[in-house]
Every structure is written in C-alpha cells, then in structure tokens.
Amino acid sequence: MEKNVAAMSPSDSSTACRRYLPEYLTEIVVVITSLGLLAFIKLTGEVVNGETMGFDRQLLLMMRNPADLAEPVGPAWLEVIVRDVTALGGVITLGMLTLAVCGYFLLQHKPRMSLFVLLAIAGGSLFNSLLKEFFERPRPDLVPHSTAAAMSSFPSGHAMMSAVAFLTLGALLAHASSKLSIKLYILGWSLLLTLLVGISRVYLGVHWPTDIIAGWIAGGVWALLSLLASRWFVSSPPPS
C-alpha cells in the first residue's frame, strides 16, 4: 500500500484529491444544513411567541428618522440606491438571471444542469410561498413603507430568494472552478448581494429584521441542499 502511494505521480495525487474532496465537503454541508434547520426552527418559535418583537422594533426604528418615521435615515439619494438594491431580489430580476444561466448551460450542451438550475430556483420560490401562507405574519405597521410589498411578511421573499438564487448559482460556479481565489471571489459576491438585498428590505420598512434573518437561513439551507442534489442530478445517467 505504501509503495502504491509513494509511486503515485503528482497528477494522480491531484486527481485523487479532486475525487475524494466532494465527499469531505458533503459532510460539512450536511452539518451546516442541520444547524441551519435548527436555527430556523428556534427563530420561528420565538417569532410566533412574540419574543422577538422588542428586537424587531428597535432595529426597524434605528433605520428611521426620529423626527419623521416616514423618512429613512440618510440622504434622499441613499433611499433611491436602496430601492435599486432591493430590486435585485425581485421576481423579475431573479427570474431573468435564472433564465440567462439556464440558457448558458444549454449553449454549453449541459441540458441536465440547465434543468436542475430551473428546478432549484423554482422550487425555492414555491417553498417560500408555502412558508408565507403558513405563518401569515403581518408586515410592519410601525413605520410607513417606502416601497410596495405584497403577501405576508415571514420569511422575507426577497431575502430568501436572493439567497436561493445567488448562493445556489454562486456555489455551482465556484464548484466548477479549480482556483481557490476564484471560488472565494464568486462566493463573496453571492453573499454580499444576498446581505444587501435583505438589509434593504428593513431599511425600506417592509419587513421586520427577523423576517430577513429567517429568509437568509431558509434560503441558505435551500442553496446547500441544492448543491448536494446537483451532484446526484447532474451525474446520474438519464433514463433510457
């Protein structure tokens, strides 16, 4: 056995590392996903019992002008920028991004990956709608809304779907790269966009902070599960 390992060429060693690394990453993803589910369940229980209301009110008021709660803190141009940021997590933007990525994979002759991306994002959207319908948490009435919002509040659709889309697509792109710097670059942008969209919803007064946190957790868990499922879905042979 030792002779075989010693005789292994650098290229063979690199191939072996690439072969076994995904299994190691799978264990990490499973642990993080489990922790995320526990965190979501705990947060949901606290929200339902009203234990987070003080936290929600304090953070929401911190982003408002004390002299006029209809005005967010900061200059007028900041509110315009935040509206642009929040649009990144909207249905139209994420839908166009999803279709663009699906088209890219089709042009790369990877129809199974294209179908997987479509199912992952659409499934996340359906899951978010089911959660909203189940909890039916009213939107904040503490401050006036600075943008239009529909459906119930928990969990935030913008926060969850930006996490689902940006993190799922980012993870798939990062996984396809062999350079650590590129992986970190892609994941860094995915995380940044997800965080900015979520924060923008609180700034505009259409969500409680715990709506956003729950959306981030649920979306992150969905993205991790999608990454795990992609290994099976893409690599499994098509039915005859």
MOTA-V494270 format. One record per backbone hydrogen bond with DSSP energy under -0.5 kcal/mol. CO is the residue of the C=O (numbers start at 1). NH is the residue of the N-H. E is the energy in kcal/mol with one decimal. If there is no record, write none. Layout:
co & nh & e
CO & NH & E
CO & NH & E
This chain:
co & nh & e
1 & 5 & -2.1
2 & 6 & -2.6
3 & 7 & -2.3
4 & 8 & -0.6
5 & 8 & -0.8
9 & 13 & -2.6
10 & 14 & -2.4
11 & 15 & -2.1
12 & 16 & -2.4
13 & 17 & -2.2
14 & 18 & -2.1
15 & 19 & -1.7
16 & 20 & -2.3
17 & 21 & -2.2
18 & 22 & -0.7
20 & 24 & -1.5
21 & 25 & -2.6
22 & 26 & -2.3
23 & 27 & -1.5
24 & 28 & -1.4
25 & 29 & -2.8
26 & 30 & -2.5
27 & 31 & -2.0
28 & 32 & -2.6
29 & 33 & -2.7
30 & 34 & -2.2
31 & 35 & -2.3
32 & 36 & -2.4
33 & 37 & -2.4
34 & 38 & -2.1
35 & 39 & -2.4
36 & 40 & -2.4
37 & 41 & -2.4
38 & 42 & -2.4
39 & 43 & -2.7
40 & 44 & -2.6
41 & 45 & -2.1
42 & 46 & -1.9
43 & 47 & -2.4
44 & 48 & -2.7
45 & 49 & -1.8
46 & 51 & -2.4
46 & 52 & -0.7
47 & 50 & -1.3
50 & 53 & -0.9
52 & 56 & -2.8
53 & 57 & -2.7
54 & 58 & -2.1
55 & 59 & -2.1
56 & 60 & -2.2
57 & 61 & -2.4
58 & 62 & -1.5
59 & 63 & -0.7
60 & 63 & -0.8
61 & 64 & -1.7
63 & 73 & -1.7
65 & 68 & -1.2
68 & 65 & -0.6
68 & 71 & -2.1
71 & 65 & -3.1
75 & 78 & -0.7
75 & 79 & -0.9
76 & 80 & -1.3
77 & 81 & -2.0
78 & 82 & -2.6
79 & 83 & -1.9
80 & 84 & -1.7
81 & 85 & -2.3
82 & 86 & -2.7
83 & 87 & -1.3
84 & 88 & -0.5
85 & 88 & -1.5
86 & 89 & -1.3
87 & 90 & -1.6
90 & 94 & -2.4
91 & 95 & -2.4
92 & 96 & -2.6
93 & 97 & -2.3
94 & 98 & -2.5
95 & 99 & -2.4
96 & 100 & -2.4
97 & 101 & -2.4
98 & 102 & -2.5
99 & 103 & -2.5
100 & 104 & -2.0
101 & 105 & -2.2
102 & 106 & -2.0
103 & 107 & -2.3
104 & 108 & -1.4
105 & 110 & -2.8
106 & 109 & -1.6
110 & 114 & -2.0
111 & 115 & -2.6
112 & 116 & -2.3
113 & 117 & -2.4
114 & 118 & -1.9
115 & 119 & -2.4
116 & 120 & -2.9
117 & 121 & -2.3
118 & 122 & -2.3
119 & 123 & -2.5
120 & 124 & -1.8
121 & 125 & -2.0
122 & 126 & -2.2
123 & 127 & -2.4
124 & 128 & -2.1
125 & 129 & -2.0
126 & 130 & -2.1
127 & 131 & -2.1
128 & 132 & -2.4
129 & 133 & -2.3
130 & 134 & -1.9
131 & 135 & -2.5
132 & 136 & -2.5
137 & 153 & -3.1
156 & 160 & -2.4
157 & 161 & -2.8
158 & 162 & -2.0
159 & 163 & -1.6
160 & 164 & -2.8
161 & 165 & -2.8
162 & 166 & -2.3
162 & 167 & -0.6
163 & 167 & -1.5
163 & 168 & -0.6
164 & 168 & -1.4
165 & 169 & -2.5
166 & 170 & -2.3
167 & 171 & -2.6
168 & 172 & -2.2
169 & 173 & -2.4
170 & 174 & -2.8
171 & 175 & -2.4
172 & 176 & -1.2
173 & 177 & -0.6
174 & 177 & -1.0
179 & 183 & -2.1
180 & 184 & -2.6
181 & 185 & -2.0
182 & 186 & -2.6
183 & 187 & -2.6
184 & 188 & -2.4
185 & 189 & -2.0
186 & 190 & -2.2
187 & 191 & -2.5
188 & 192 & -2.4
189 & 193 & -2.5
190 & 194 & -1.8
191 & 195 & -2.6
192 & 196 & -2.6
193 & 197 & -2.2
194 & 198 & -1.8
195 & 199 & -2.5
196 & 200 & -2.2
197 & 201 & -1.1
198 & 201 & -0.6
198 & 202 & -1.0
199 & 203 & -2.3
200 & 204 & -1.9
201 & 206 & -1.7
201 & 207 & -0.8
202 & 205 & -1.4
204 & 146 & -3.0
208 & 211 & -1.1
208 & 212 & -1.3
209 & 213 & -2.3
210 & 214 & -2.3
211 & 156 & -1.8
211 & 215 & -2.0
212 & 216 & -2.8
213 & 217 & -2.4
214 & 218 & -2.8
215 & 219 & -2.7
216 & 220 & -2.6
217 & 221 & -2.6
218 & 222 & -2.3
219 & 223 & -2.3
220 & 224 & -2.3
221 & 225 & -2.6
222 & 226 & -2.3
223 & 227 & -2.1
224 & 228 & -2.0
225 & 229 & -2.6
226 & 230 & -2.2
227 & 231 & -0.9
228 & 231 & -0.6
228 & 232 & -0.9
229 & 233 & -3.1
230 & 234 & -2.4
231 & 235 & -0.9
232 & 236 & -1.9
